[in-house]
Amino acid sequence: MEHKLWDNPYAMAMAMEEHSNDYDLYLPFHHEEEDPEEEEEELGAMKEMMFKIASMQPVDIDPATIRKPRRRNVRISDDPQSVAARHRRERISEKIRILQRLVPGGTKMDTASMLDEAIRYVKFLKRQIRILQGGGGGDAPAPPPPYLFGAAAGHD
């Protein structure tokens, strides 16, 4: 029985380690200098698929269910300006925690990354709404045939 290098992951890894400069011989579909636009496109397609899956998940955004971080025993100022600023920061933190739960993968990201992802997710959801309303964009898939919704069977 003939053994090919790519049939054995361990042998392949060892060969790649030995010949790290000429690994294209062992990975025929890998291109050392991939087009950045192509990578961006693939990443976008992957995110869109992740967004589609996430948009079908149930969402629980009740603020009461979101755990607040525990505060250290620090003296809290009674100054009205400090109190107002603290309440404002607490409200912002609560809204960020809610948004983290709404954005796919948001709880595993830092705040800035999560906000970037939230923007992309909202844009994705807006596109989905346009598609479902029949006013899809140029690259949007055609809406499903009416018979899928019972129109052909006379169930309008």
Contacts in CASP RR format, 6 or more apart in sequence:
PFRMAT RR
TARGET T0000
AUTHOR 0000-0000-0000
METHOD contacts of the structure
MODEL  1
MEHKLWDNPYAMAMAMEEHSNDYDLYLPFHHEEEDPEEEEEELGAMKEMM
FKIASMQPVDIDPATIRKPRRRNVRISDDPQSVAARHRRERISEKIRILQ
RLVPGGTKMDTASMLDEAIRYVKFLKRQIRILQGGGGGDAPAPPPPYLFG
AAAGHD
3 11 0 8 1.000
5 11 0 8 1.000
5 12 0 8 1.000
5 15 0 8 1.000
5 26 0 8 1.000
6 12 0 8 1.000
6 26 0 8 1.000
12 26 0 8 1.000
15 26 0 8 1.000
16 23 0 8 1.000
16 26 0 8 1.000
16 27 0 8 1.000
19 25 0 8 1.000
19 26 0 8 1.000
23 30 0 8 1.000
24 30 0 8 1.000
24 31 0 8 1.000
24 32 0 8 1.000
47 120 0 8 1.000
47 124 0 8 1.000
48 124 0 8 1.000
50 104 0 8 1.000
51 104 0 8 1.000
51 120 0 8 1.000
51 121 0 8 1.000
51 124 0 8 1.000
51 125 0 8 1.000
52 128 0 8 1.000
53 104 0 8 1.000
54 104 0 8 1.000
54 105 0 8 1.000
54 121 0 8 1.000
55 124 0 8 1.000
55 125 0 8 1.000
55 128 0 8 1.000
59 101 0 8 1.000
59 102 0 8 1.000
60 101 0 8 1.000
61 98 0 8 1.000
61 101 0 8 1.000
61 102 0 8 1.000
63 94 0 8 1.000
63 98 0 8 1.000
66 94 0 8 1.000
66 97 0 8 1.000
66 98 0 8 1.000
66 101 0 8 1.000
68 93 0 8 1.000
68 94 0 8 1.000
69 93 0 8 1.000
76 82 0 8 1.000
76 86 0 8 1.000
77 83 0 8 1.000
96 111 0 8 1.000
96 114 0 8 1.000
99 114 0 8 1.000
99 115 0 8 1.000
99 118 0 8 1.000
100 106 0 8 1.000
100 107 0 8 1.000
100 109 0 8 1.000
100 114 0 8 1.000
101 107 0 8 1.000
102 118 0 8 1.000
102 121 0 8 1.000
103 114 0 8 1.000
103 117 0 8 1.000
103 118 0 8 1.000
103 121 0 8 1.000
104 117 0 8 1.000
104 121 0 8 1.000
105 114 0 8 1.000
105 117 0 8 1.000
106 114 0 8 1.000
106 117 0 8 1.000
109 117 0 8 1.000
127 136 0 8 1.000
127 137 0 8 1.000
127 140 0 8 1.000
130 136 0 8 1.000
130 137 0 8 1.000
130 140 0 8 1.000
131 137 0 8 1.000
131 140 0 8 1.000
131 141 0 8 1.000
131 143 0 8 1.000
132 143 0 8 1.000
134 143 0 8 1.000
146 152 0 8 1.000
147 153 0 8 1.000
150 156 0 8 1.000
END
